[in-house]
Amino acid sequence: MTFAEFQAFAAIRPSHAWRKGQTAFNALWEKRPDLADKIRATAADPFYDDSKLPTFWTEVQKHWSAP
């Protein structure tokens, strides 16, 4: 899965009443738990704060190809 495919997956994923940050982080956890662990509880973690989504996407893209 490419980074662009992941972004599309996260965008169409059912939200289950989650905020956008929660949805994006949970999608990352589903597809790349190793990367989710790196981002959890950092300034790029959007789970509790949707305003961190731009930083989240930057960090995910930066580390996407490095397993």
Steps between C-alpha positions, in 0.01 A plus 500: 500500500635839404468811714238639258301176524518522878370859494208388284434206735497733802270747322233242416525299819175501699540743785281323758438850639873560540659836435726530195815468713375183665400354165838578341695360794288185520544444126875530549486253790312256277742522205833594663499436875878545504462857377203569726719404796760756390241777476291420808528768772718731289426845359379323184237284674156625388294254705388760756562814294392533136719809459800264497386332177733700269800400714371142516480473119848649462650253746317201354615587149857555618518155661257304278756303299721419799351194675 
